[in-house]
Amino acid sequence: MEGTAFITPMKLWNIGEGLNETQNAATVNTEASLFKDVFKNAIDQVKETSADVEHKQYLLATGQLDDAHTLPIAEAKAGLTLDVLITLRNKTLEAYNELIKMNI
């Protein structure tokens, strides 16, 4: 079993078993908070990397940037974080549209 130390067993999903409405509401609020935190973190990353790019562009324009390779690296990071945010948005909209199509 030495090679399987990284595998963790799955927990049982007790969906809706023995929960009353207040526990369901608390679970929904926790999940909504987690979902909100993921988006907030992604948006903060985009803002942070964009500010870093702007700062490095300023330093390059004023001749204060010692190593010119940091600007393209920062631009690539900013592009990746923006792509991740756009993908999250698109997947969220797809999931929402699928939920809207469901019959209850």
All heavy atoms as an XYZ file, in Angstrom:
805
protein
N       0.817     -1.205      0.000
C       0.000      0.000      0.000
C       0.860      1.268      0.000
O       0.350      2.343      0.174
C      -0.895      0.028      1.238
C      -1.963     -1.010      1.252
S      -3.333     -0.373      0.322
C      -4.387     -1.747      0.303
N       2.138      1.144     -0.201
C       3.003      2.306     -0.192
C       2.717      3.236     -1.358
O       2.770      4.444     -1.227
C       4.461      1.857     -0.233
C       4.891      1.109      0.992
C       6.265      0.494      0.828
O       6.967      0.841     -0.139
O       6.629     -0.323      1.670
N       2.383      2.701     -2.523
C       2.141      3.516     -3.702
C       0.807      4.221     -3.706
O       0.569      5.110     -4.497
N      -0.105      3.838     -2.810
C      -1.440      4.446     -2.803
C      -1.631      5.388     -1.630
O      -2.744      5.662     -1.229
C      -2.522      3.359     -2.759
O      -2.328      2.586     -1.564
C      -2.456      2.471     -3.975
N      -0.567      5.915     -1.074
C      -0.681      6.803      0.082
C      -1.337      8.132     -0.284
O      -1.905      8.797      0.564
C       0.691      7.043      0.694
N      -1.268      8.520     -1.544
C      -1.852      9.794     -1.948
C      -3.350      9.702     -2.195
O      -4.020     10.704     -2.352
C      -1.158     10.316     -3.206
C      -1.344      9.443     -4.407
C      -2.387      9.673     -5.282
C      -0.481      8.395     -4.668
C      -2.570      8.863     -6.382
C      -0.657      7.598     -5.778
C      -1.700      7.826     -6.636
N      -3.914      8.515     -2.236
C      -5.337      8.330     -2.502
C      -6.107      8.411     -1.186
O      -5.800      7.718     -0.226
C      -5.605      6.974     -3.184
C      -4.883      6.906     -4.528
C      -7.103      6.751     -3.356
C      -4.969      5.564     -5.196
N      -7.092      9.292     -1.141
C      -7.937      9.398      0.044
C      -9.306      8.821     -0.282
O      -9.829      9.032     -1.373
C      -8.097     10.865      0.493
O      -8.622     11.613     -0.599
C      -6.765     11.463      0.911
N      -9.883      8.083      0.640
C     -11.193      7.483      0.354
C     -12.278      8.548      0.249
O     -12.217      9.593      0.898
C     -11.434      6.566      1.555
C     -10.537      7.066      2.619
C      -9.384      7.738      1.960
N     -13.271      8.264     -0.594
C     -14.386      9.194     -0.767
C     -15.308      9.121      0.432
O     -15.500      8.071      1.028
C     -15.178      8.849     -2.033
C     -14.431      9.137     -3.302
S     -15.401      8.740     -4.770
C     -16.795      9.804     -4.579
N     -15.893     10.254      0.767
C     -16.886     10.299      1.833
C     -18.257     10.052      1.230
O     -18.520     10.382      0.074
C     -16.868     11.655      2.523
C     -15.581     11.925      3.254
C     -15.623     13.279      3.915
C     -14.311     13.555      4.602
N     -14.285     14.887      5.192
N     -19.141      9.501      2.027
C     -20.490      9.223      1.588
C     -21.265     10.531      1.457
O     -21.175     11.402      2.318
C     -21.179      8.314      2.611
C     -22.391      7.560      2.139
C     -22.018      6.638      0.984
C     -22.927      6.726      3.275
N     -21.996     10.678      0.391
C     -22.809     11.870      0.176
C     -24.205     11.596      0.705
O     -24.989     10.900      0.096
C     -22.922     12.204     -1.300
C     -21.661     12.654     -1.946
C     -20.395     12.566     -1.480
C     -21.562     13.261     -3.223
N     -19.514     13.065     -2.364
C     -20.207     13.506     -3.466
C     -22.470     13.603     -4.187
C     -19.748     14.093     -4.611
C     -22.013     14.183     -5.342
C     -20.668     14.437     -5.537
N     -24.547     12.190      1.804
C     -25.893     12.040      2.364
C     -26.721     13.243      1.935
O     -26.973     14.149      2.707
C     -25.829     11.938      3.891
C     -25.108     10.696      4.338
O     -25.192      9.672      3.682
N     -24.380     10.785      5.433
N     -27.148     13.213      0.710
C     -27.880     14.348      0.160
C     -29.325     14.289      0.623
O     -30.073     13.390      0.257
C     -27.805     14.355     -1.374
C     -26.348     14.466     -1.803
C     -28.632     15.488     -1.950
C     -26.140     14.348     -3.275
N     -29.690     15.254      1.434
C     -31.070     15.388      1.859
C     -31.540     14.382      2.885
O     -32.713     14.362      3.226
N     -30.682     13.546      3.411
C     -31.108     12.549      4.386
C     -31.052     13.135      5.799
O     -30.003     13.534      6.267
C     -30.208     11.310      4.329
C     -30.376     10.510      3.075
C     -29.486      9.289      3.067
O     -28.936      8.931      4.128
O     -29.337      8.704      2.001
N     -32.169     13.178      6.454
C     -32.223     13.586      7.851
C     -31.945     15.055      8.104
O     -31.643     15.434      9.222
N     -32.037     15.887      7.103
C     -31.792     17.311      7.305
C     -33.116     18.054      7.348
O     -34.025     17.786      6.571
C     -30.938     17.876      6.169
C     -29.519     17.332      6.041
C     -28.855     17.931      4.818
C     -28.711     17.631      7.274
N     -33.208     18.984      8.258
C     -34.400     19.816      8.262
C     -34.123     21.063      7.429
O     -33.040     21.244      6.895
C     -34.828     20.149      9.695
C     -33.737     20.869     10.466
O     -32.897     21.540      9.885
N     -33.750     20.722     11.772
N     -35.087     21.946      7.326
C     -34.965     23.102      6.447
C     -33.877     24.066      6.894
O     -33.202     24.665      6.066
C     -36.307     23.834      6.356
C     -37.343     23.053      5.574
C     -38.654     23.806      5.463
O     -38.638     25.038      5.585
O     -39.674     23.156      5.250
N     -33.679     24.241      8.198
C     -32.645     25.175      8.652
C     -31.255     24.645      8.334
O     -30.368     25.410      7.971
C     -32.770     25.446     10.167
O     -32.681     24.202     10.874
C     -34.072     26.137     10.481
N     -31.059     23.332      8.449
C     -29.759     22.767      8.097
C     -29.531     22.864      6.591
O     -28.411     23.122      6.152
C     -29.667     21.313      8.558
C     -29.540     21.171     10.064
C     -29.602     19.715     10.506
O     -30.278     18.912      9.869
N     -28.907     19.410     11.577
N     -30.570     22.652      5.796
C     -30.443     22.798      4.341
C     -30.109     24.238      3.982
O     -29.292     24.491      3.109
C     -31.730     22.376      3.635
C     -31.870     20.877      3.543
O     -30.889     20.156      3.615
N     -33.098     20.415      3.399
N     -30.747     25.201      4.633
C     -30.479     26.613      4.368
C     -29.049     26.966      4.753
O     -28.376     27.717      4.043
C     -31.469     27.494      5.126
N     -28.566     26.424      5.870
C     -27.193     26.699      6.284
C     -26.208     26.117      5.280
O     -25.194     26.736      4.955
C     -26.937     26.116      7.671
N     -26.503     24.935      4.763
C     -25.637     24.317      3.767
C     -25.630     25.140      2.489
O     -24.579     25.366      1.891
C     -26.105     22.880      3.458
O     -26.124     22.139      4.674
C     -25.193     22.205      2.464
N     -26.796     25.603      2.063
C     -26.893     26.419      0.853
C     -26.131     27.721      1.042
O     -25.412     28.163      0.143
C     -28.376     26.680      0.488
C     -28.492     27.751     -0.573
C     -29.030     25.396      0.030
N     -26.257     28.351      2.211
C     -25.538     29.598      2.471
C     -24.035     29.376      2.459
O     -23.282     30.210      1.959
C     -25.973     30.210      3.800
C     -27.354     30.819      3.723
O     -27.835     31.143      2.643
N     -27.994     30.976      4.861
N     -23.579     28.262      3.019
C     -22.154     27.957      3.031
C     -21.646     27.735      1.618
O     -20.587     28.237      1.249
C     -21.877     26.708      3.889
O     -22.383     26.919      5.195
C     -20.400     26.399      3.953
N     -22.410     26.986      0.821
C     -22.007     26.730     -0.564
C     -22.034     28.016     -1.386
O     -21.160     28.242     -2.221
C     -22.897     25.668     -1.185
C     -22.667     24.293     -0.601
C     -23.693     23.277     -1.059
O     -24.653     23.670     -1.748
O     -23.531     22.104     -0.721
N     -23.024     28.862     -1.163
C     -23.094     30.133     -1.879
C     -21.924     31.022     -1.484
O     -21.354     31.713     -2.332
C     -24.415     30.831     -1.592
N     -21.569     30.993     -0.219
C     -20.431     31.780      0.243
C     -19.140     31.282     -0.392
O     -18.296     32.075     -0.799
C     -20.338     31.714      1.765
O     -19.190     32.372      2.213
N     -18.978     29.971     -0.489
C     -17.802     29.397     -1.122
C     -17.747     29.784     -2.590
O     -16.692     30.164     -3.102
C     -17.809     27.875     -0.963
C     -16.659     27.122     -1.617
C     -15.345     27.488     -0.953
C     -16.909     25.635     -1.543
N     -18.877     29.706     -3.270
C     -18.961     30.070     -4.678
C     -18.602     31.543     -4.868
O     -17.849     31.906     -5.768
C     -20.373     29.775     -5.179
C     -20.555     29.967     -6.642
C     -20.007     29.076     -7.537
C     -21.287     31.030     -7.120
C     -20.174     29.241     -8.900
C     -21.471     31.205     -8.477
C     -20.914     30.313     -9.364
N     -19.126     32.388     -3.984
C     -18.835     33.814     -4.052
C     -17.350     34.079     -3.808
O     -16.743     34.910     -4.486
C     -19.684     34.550     -3.009
C     -19.495     36.063     -3.016
C     -20.400     36.720     -2.011
C     -19.619     36.927     -0.746
N     -20.334     37.709      0.261
N     -16.766     33.343     -2.875
C     -15.349     33.522     -2.570
C     -14.456     33.139     -3.749
O     -13.428     33.777     -3.984
C     -14.958     32.714     -1.334
C     -15.552     33.277     -0.054
O     -15.972     34.462     -0.052
O     -15.600     32.529      0.948
N     -14.846     32.117     -4.492
C     -14.066     31.701     -5.657
C     -14.050     32.817     -6.693
O     -12.996     33.178     -7.234
C     -14.623     30.392     -6.260
C     -14.033     30.118     -7.627
C     -14.355     29.232     -5.324
N     -15.212     33.391     -6.966
C     -15.279     34.483     -7.936
C     -14.560     35.726     -7.438
O     -13.864     36.396     -8.196
C     -16.735     34.821     -8.286
C     -17.216     34.073     -9.475
C     -18.028     32.975     -9.324
C     -16.846     34.444    -10.748
C     -18.464     32.262    -10.420
C     -17.284     33.745    -11.856
C     -18.098     32.655    -11.689
N     -14.718     36.033     -6.156
C     -14.042     37.204     -5.602
C     -12.539     37.035     -5.695
O     -11.825     37.980     -6.055
C     -14.476     37.423     -4.156
C     -13.938     38.692     -3.537
C     -14.575     38.925     -2.195
C     -14.162     40.173     -1.483
N     -13.049     40.908     -1.966
N     -12.047     35.841     -5.413
C     -10.620     35.573     -5.497
C     -10.125     35.712     -6.937
O      -9.060     36.286     -7.182
C     -10.309     34.181     -4.953
C      -8.834     33.911     -4.847
O      -8.024     34.820     -4.900
N      -8.489     32.661     -4.689
N     -10.892     35.209     -7.890
C     -10.504     35.307     -9.303
C     -10.465     36.768     -9.754
O      -9.537     37.188    -10.451
C     -11.464     34.509    -10.170
N     -11.450     37.544     -9.332
C     -11.481     38.965     -9.698
C     -10.319     39.704     -9.060
O      -9.659     40.545     -9.700
C     -12.834     39.591     -9.300
C     -13.934     39.027    -10.190
C     -12.792     41.106     -9.399
C     -15.331     39.365     -9.736
N     -10.022     39.407     -7.800
C      -8.893     40.042     -7.123
C      -7.575     39.700     -7.808
O      -6.695     40.561     -7.930
C      -8.844     39.629     -5.652
C      -9.974     40.226     -4.837
O     -10.600     41.210     -5.307
O     -10.247     39.709     -3.730
N      -7.433     38.457     -8.271
C      -6.215     38.058     -8.984
C      -6.060     38.844    -10.285
O      -4.956     39.265    -10.631
C      -6.232     36.554     -9.278
C      -5.973     35.685     -8.080
C      -4.525     35.762     -7.638
O      -3.631     35.957     -8.449
N      -4.320     35.620     -6.351
N      -7.172     39.039    -11.005
C      -7.116     39.805    -12.257
C      -6.713     41.247    -11.963
O      -5.847     41.815    -12.653
C      -8.470     39.752    -12.999
C      -8.506     40.751    -14.147
C      -8.723     38.347    -13.516
N      -7.299     41.845    -10.940
C      -6.951     43.226    -10.583
C      -5.487     43.338    -10.179
O      -4.782     44.268    -10.580
C      -7.836     43.713     -9.437
C      -9.256     43.984     -9.825
C     -10.055     44.440     -8.621
C     -11.502     44.663     -8.944
N     -12.284     45.057     -7.754
N      -5.022     42.375     -9.390
C      -3.646     42.397     -8.900
C      -2.636     42.247    -10.035
O      -1.654     42.992    -10.110
C      -3.470     41.263     -7.885
C      -2.148     41.247     -7.181
C      -2.117     40.118     -6.158
O      -3.015     40.051     -5.306
O      -1.177     39.309     -6.237
N      -2.886     41.304    -10.934
C      -1.938     41.095    -12.030
C      -1.974     42.255    -13.025
O      -0.936     42.629    -13.568
C      -2.212     39.767    -12.752
O      -3.556     39.721    -13.196
C      -1.903     38.589    -11.858
N      -3.136     42.852    -13.227
C      -3.224     44.014    -14.117
C      -2.477     45.207    -13.535
O      -1.792     45.935    -14.261
C      -4.681     44.393    -14.367
O      -5.340     43.367    -15.056
N      -2.599     45.402    -12.230
C      -1.866     46.493    -11.584
C      -0.359     46.259    -11.669
O       0.415     47.208    -11.865
C      -2.303     46.618    -10.129
N       0.057     45.002    -11.538
C       1.479     44.673    -11.652
C       1.995     44.975    -13.052
O       3.095     45.516    -13.216
C       1.712     43.208    -11.287
C       3.173     42.845    -11.252
O       3.979     43.651    -10.722
O       3.530     41.753    -11.746
N       1.209     44.642    -14.076
C       1.602     44.938    -15.459
C       1.728     46.439    -15.663
O       2.711     46.915    -16.250
C       0.603     44.323    -16.465
C       0.814     44.870    -17.866
C       0.721     42.819    -16.474
N       0.753     47.201    -15.182
C       0.798     48.650    -15.340
C       2.022     49.243    -14.642
O       2.677     50.142    -15.178
C      -0.476     49.277    -14.791
C      -1.692     49.014    -15.652
C      -2.972     49.569    -15.049
O      -2.898     50.286    -14.026
O      -4.042     49.285    -15.600
N       2.334     48.723    -13.471
C       3.500     49.219    -12.731
C       4.787     48.897    -13.493
O       5.670     49.760    -13.618
C       3.534     48.599    -11.333
C       4.709     49.026    -10.525
N       4.871     50.317    -10.082
C       5.790     48.331    -10.094
C       5.999     50.406     -9.407
N       6.579     49.202     -9.395
N       4.895     47.688    -14.012
C       6.104     47.317    -14.760
C       6.202     48.100    -16.071
O       7.303     48.445    -16.502
C       6.116     45.820    -15.006
C       6.397     45.026    -13.732
C       6.645     43.585    -14.023
C       6.732     42.714    -12.823
N       7.526     43.073    -11.723
N       5.074     48.402    -16.715
C       5.103     49.224    -17.925
C       5.602     50.628    -17.600
O       6.385     51.211    -18.363
C       3.715     49.285    -18.561
C       3.298     48.019    -19.258
C       1.863     48.061    -19.740
O       1.057     48.859    -19.275
N       1.529     47.172    -20.672
N       5.158     51.161    -16.472
C       5.622     52.484    -16.047
C       7.123     52.457    -15.787
O       7.850     53.366    -16.218
C       4.866     52.927    -14.789
C       5.445     54.170    -14.165
C       5.203     55.423    -14.717
C       6.235     54.101    -13.020
C       5.739     56.565    -14.162
C       6.784     55.227    -12.453
C       6.534     56.465    -13.021
O       7.077     57.594    -12.473
N       7.575     51.427    -15.091
C       9.004     51.323    -14.793
C       9.829     51.185    -16.072
O      10.910     51.777    -16.187
C       9.279     50.137    -13.869
C       8.763     50.259    -12.436
C       9.046     48.983    -11.660
C       9.390     51.450    -11.740
N       9.332     50.428    -17.043
C      10.045     50.275    -18.305
C      10.076     51.593    -19.075
O      11.113     51.970    -19.632
C       9.386     49.191    -19.157
C      10.073     48.880    -20.489
C      11.441     48.263    -20.244
C       9.217     47.963    -21.333
N       8.955     52.318    -19.088
C       8.878     53.584    -19.821
C       9.786     54.647    -19.217
O      10.325     55.492    -19.940
C       7.441     54.085    -19.855
N       9.965     54.595    -17.911
C      10.814     55.592    -17.256
C      12.259     55.133    -17.124
O      13.085     55.847    -16.565
C      10.261     55.943    -15.861
O      10.193     54.755    -15.074
C       8.909     56.611    -15.968
N      12.568     53.935    -17.603
C      13.934     53.443    -17.565
C      14.359     52.888    -16.221
O      15.547     52.712    -15.974
N      13.422     52.610    -15.353
C      13.754     52.109    -14.020
C      13.709     50.587    -13.926
O      14.078     50.033    -12.902
C      12.790     52.701    -12.991
C      12.839     54.205    -12.904
C      11.760     54.746    -11.979
O      11.105     53.995    -11.267
N      11.570     56.057    -12.010
N      13.279     49.918    -14.979
C      13.166     48.459    -14.963
C      14.504     47.860    -15.385
O      14.984     48.082    -16.493
C      12.050     48.009    -15.905
C      11.615     46.556    -15.801
C      11.028     46.267    -14.426
C      10.593     46.225    -16.868
N      15.122     47.119    -14.484
C      16.451     46.556    -14.755
C      16.401     45.367    -15.700
O      17.268     45.198    -16.546
C      17.126     46.136    -13.442
C      17.439     47.334    -12.561
O      17.647     48.440    -13.106
O      17.470     47.160    -11.329
N      15.416     44.510    -15.530
C      15.312     43.318    -16.373
C      14.014     43.381    -17.175
O      12.929     43.297    -16.639
C      15.391     42.042    -15.542
C      14.508     42.091    -14.305
O      13.949     43.158    -14.019
O      14.370     41.058    -13.636
N      14.171     43.521    -18.468
C      13.019     43.731    -19.344
C      12.165     42.481    -19.517
O      11.037     42.573    -19.986
C      13.490     44.220    -20.708
N      12.669     41.332    -19.117
C      11.887     40.111    -19.304
C      10.756     39.969    -18.286
O       9.878     39.144    -18.456
C      12.799     38.882    -19.243
C      13.429     38.660    -17.914
N      14.576     39.317    -17.526
C      13.075     37.869    -16.880
C      14.893     38.924    -16.303
N      14.008     38.064    -15.881
N      10.750     40.760    -17.233
C       9.682     40.643    -16.243
C       8.358     41.199    -16.763
O       7.299     40.757    -16.325
C      10.050     41.363    -14.936
O      10.348     42.733    -15.217
C      11.240     40.711    -14.263
N       8.411     42.152    -17.680
C       7.166     42.707    -18.234
C       6.395     41.673    -19.051
O       5.192     41.492    -18.806
C       7.450     43.963    -19.053
C       6.229     44.610    -19.701
C       5.213     45.025    -18.650
C       6.640     45.799    -20.538
N       7.010     40.961    -19.997
C       6.238     39.936    -20.719
C       5.734     38.817    -19.802
O       4.654     38.269    -20.030
C       7.223     39.385    -21.751
C       8.255     40.425    -21.899
C       8.329     41.138    -20.600
N       6.507     38.493    -18.775
C       6.056     37.472    -17.827
C       4.818     37.956    -17.082
O       3.836     37.230    -16.918
C       7.188     37.098    -16.849
C       8.309     36.377    -17.595
C       6.667     36.244    -15.712
C       9.561     36.165    -16.773
N       4.847     39.207    -16.636
C       3.692     39.774    -15.938
C       2.481     39.868    -16.862
O       1.349     39.619    -16.440
C       4.043     41.151    -15.380
N       2.705     40.209    -18.132
C       1.604     40.268    -19.092
C       1.001     38.888    -19.329
O      -0.217     38.748    -19.460
C       2.083     40.876    -20.413
C       2.364     42.359    -20.320
C       2.998     42.925    -21.576
O       3.532     42.134    -22.400
O       2.969     44.153    -21.745
N       1.848     37.865    -19.371
C       1.341     36.498    -19.558
C       0.524     36.065    -18.346
O      -0.542     35.444    -18.500
C       2.506     35.538    -19.787
N       0.993     36.404    -17.145
C       0.234     36.072    -15.932
C      -1.118     36.770    -15.931
O      -2.138     36.183    -15.587
C       1.013     36.466    -14.680
C       2.145     35.556    -14.346
C       2.831     36.019    -13.067
C       4.029     35.178    -12.744
N       4.714     35.655    -11.523
N      -1.124     38.042    -16.327
C      -2.378     38.796    -16.361
C      -3.343     38.190    -17.385
O      -4.543     38.090    -17.129
C      -2.102     40.259    -16.684
N      -2.809     37.780    -18.528
C      -3.653     37.158    -19.545
C      -4.244     35.839    -19.070
O      -5.415     35.549    -19.311
N      -3.435     35.049    -18.366
C      -3.929     33.770    -17.849
C      -5.004     33.958    -16.786
O      -6.010     33.247    -16.782
C      -2.772     32.952    -17.279
C      -1.853     32.317    -18.306
C      -0.662     31.663    -17.620
C      -2.598     31.298    -19.131
N      -4.798     34.915    -15.888
C      -5.814     35.127    -14.855
C      -7.114     35.633    -15.470
O      -8.196     35.244    -15.024
C      -5.330     36.110    -13.775
O      -4.938     37.344    -14.379
C      -4.169     35.537    -12.984
N      -7.013     36.453    -16.498
C      -8.223     36.923    -17.177
C      -8.918     35.773    -17.894
O     -10.150     35.662    -17.859
C      -7.879     38.034    -18.160
C      -9.062     38.700    -18.859
C      -9.982     39.360    -17.840
C      -8.580     39.701    -19.872
N      -8.146     34.895    -18.516
C      -8.732     33.716    -19.174
C      -9.441     32.812    -18.172
O     -10.512     32.274    -18.464
C      -7.660     32.920    -19.918
C      -7.178     33.618    -21.174
O      -7.874     34.546    -21.643
O      -6.104     33.230    -21.683
N      -8.856     32.637    -17.003
C      -9.486     31.813    -15.966
C     -10.804     32.440    -15.519
O     -11.818     31.750    -15.368
C      -8.538     31.616    -14.764
C      -9.269     31.038    -13.577
C      -7.373     30.724    -15.155
N     -10.805     33.751    -15.322
C     -12.033     34.439    -14.912
C     -13.115     34.318    -15.982
O     -14.275     34.044    -15.665
C     -11.743     35.910    -14.615
C     -12.937     36.745    -14.175
C     -13.495     36.240    -12.852
C     -12.551     38.202    -14.071
N     -12.740     34.479    -17.229
C     -13.719     34.364    -18.316
C     -14.260     32.941    -18.397
O     -15.464     32.727    -18.588
C     -13.094     34.806    -19.652
C     -12.860     36.321    -19.628
C     -13.962     34.418    -20.837
C     -12.034     36.841    -20.780
N     -13.394     31.951    -18.218
C     -13.839     30.557    -18.245
C     -14.788     30.271    -17.090
O     -15.810     29.587    -17.272
C     -12.626     29.609    -18.188
O     -11.769     29.905    -19.294
C     -13.055     28.167    -18.247
N     -14.471     30.780    -15.903
C     -15.371     30.608    -14.758
C     -16.739     31.216    -15.036
O     -17.774     30.619    -14.738
C     -14.774     31.251    -13.501
C     -13.728     30.466    -12.753
C     -13.109     31.329    -11.659
C     -14.324     29.223    -12.145
N     -16.730     32.409    -15.611
C     -17.997     33.067    -15.943
C     -18.794     32.252    -16.940
O     -19.994     32.034    -16.770
C     -17.733     34.463    -16.499
C     -19.022     35.206    -16.815
C     -18.880     36.230    -17.881
N     -18.395     35.617    -19.110
C     -17.998     36.316    -20.165
N     -17.997     37.617    -20.125
N     -17.595     35.713    -21.252
N     -18.127     31.775    -17.988
C     -18.827     31.010    -19.025
C     -19.388     29.706    -18.475
O     -20.519     29.330    -18.781
C     -17.895     30.742    -20.197
C     -17.567     31.990    -20.977
O     -18.239     33.010    -20.852
N     -16.511     31.933    -21.765
N     -18.612     29.002    -17.665
C     -19.090     27.745    -17.082
C     -20.247     28.000    -16.121
O     -21.188     27.209    -16.042
C     -17.955     27.020    -16.351
C     -16.904     26.475    -17.270
C     -17.483     25.388    -18.138
C     -16.434     24.810    -19.058
N     -16.961     23.749    -19.891
N     -20.194     29.103    -15.391
C     -21.286     29.448    -14.486
C     -22.564     29.725    -15.262
O     -23.642     29.272    -14.884
C     -20.908     30.667    -13.638
O     -19.714     30.375    -12.926
C     -22.002     31.029    -12.668
N     -22.441     30.460    -16.347
C     -23.620     30.743    -17.167
C     -24.179     29.478    -17.802
O     -25.399     29.311    -17.889
C     -23.284     31.774    -18.246
C     -23.101     33.202    -17.748
C     -22.638     34.110    -18.877
C     -24.386     33.728    -17.146
N     -23.298     28.573    -18.234
C     -23.766     27.301    -18.783
C     -24.532     26.504    -17.733
O     -25.600     25.949    -18.017
C     -22.573     26.456    -19.252
C     -22.008     26.847    -20.583
C     -20.834     25.960    -20.966
O     -20.813     24.772    -20.573
O     -19.942     26.458    -21.665
N     -23.993     26.448    -16.529
C     -24.654     25.701    -15.456
C     -25.989     26.339    -15.106
O     -26.989     25.647    -14.891
C     -23.754     25.650    -14.224
N     -26.030     27.658    -15.047
C     -27.279     28.360    -14.746
C     -28.330     28.075    -15.822
O     -29.486     27.802    -15.512
C     -27.015     29.866    -14.641
C     -28.262     30.665    -14.393
C     -28.849     30.691    -13.130
C     -28.863     31.398    -15.408
C     -30.003     31.414    -12.897
C     -30.005     32.127    -15.189
C     -30.568     32.122    -13.940
O     -31.709     32.849    -13.715
N     -27.916     28.122    -17.081
C     -28.860     27.862    -18.174
C     -29.363     26.422    -18.130
O     -30.535     26.158    -18.424
C     -28.207     28.160    -19.522
C     -28.072     29.647    -19.751
O     -28.836     30.448    -19.223
N     -27.066     30.030    -20.526
N     -28.520     25.485    -17.756
C     -28.949     24.095    -17.618
C     -29.956     23.950    -16.471
O     -30.909     23.189    -16.575
C     -27.750     23.173    -17.396
C     -26.901     22.971    -18.626
C     -27.652     22.296    -19.753
O     -28.415     21.342    -19.491
O     -27.465     22.714    -20.918
N     -29.715     24.658    -15.375
C     -30.653     24.611    -14.251
C     -32.004     25.204    -14.628
O     -33.045     24.715    -14.212
C     -30.086     25.346    -13.033
C     -28.967     24.630    -12.305
C     -28.384     25.551    -11.235
C     -29.469     23.353    -11.661
N     -31.988     26.257    -15.410
C     -33.229     26.904    -15.850
C     -34.032     25.951    -16.739
O     -35.258     25.913    -16.681
C     -32.923     28.214    -16.595
C     -32.313     29.228    -15.636
C     -34.165     28.782    -17.257
C     -33.207     29.615    -14.486
N     -33.344     25.138    -17.539
C     -34.024     24.215    -18.460
C     -34.626     23.020    -17.755
O     -35.486     22.343    -18.326
C     -33.037     23.724    -19.522
C     -32.594     24.780    -20.484
C     -31.589     24.197    -21.456
C     -30.993     25.268    -22.345
N     -29.951     24.710    -23.231
N     -34.209     22.741    -16.530
C     -34.692     21.540    -15.829
C     -36.167     21.660    -15.474
O     -36.649     22.717    -15.083
C     -33.921     21.332    -14.528
C     -32.577     20.772    -14.690
S     -31.888     20.507    -13.055
C     -30.511     19.506    -13.460
N     -36.863     20.548    -15.600
C     -38.257     20.484    -15.185
C     -38.302     19.963    -13.760
O     -37.631     19.000    -13.407
C     -39.043     19.533    -16.088
C     -39.198     20.091    -17.469
O     -39.235     21.300    -17.651
N     -39.290     19.215    -18.453
N     -39.143     20.593    -12.961
C     -39.264     20.160    -11.561
C     -40.521     19.368    -11.385
O     -41.551     19.603    -11.869
C     -39.243     21.374    -10.614
C     -37.901     22.079    -10.755
C     -39.464     20.940     -9.192
C     -37.760     23.326     -9.920
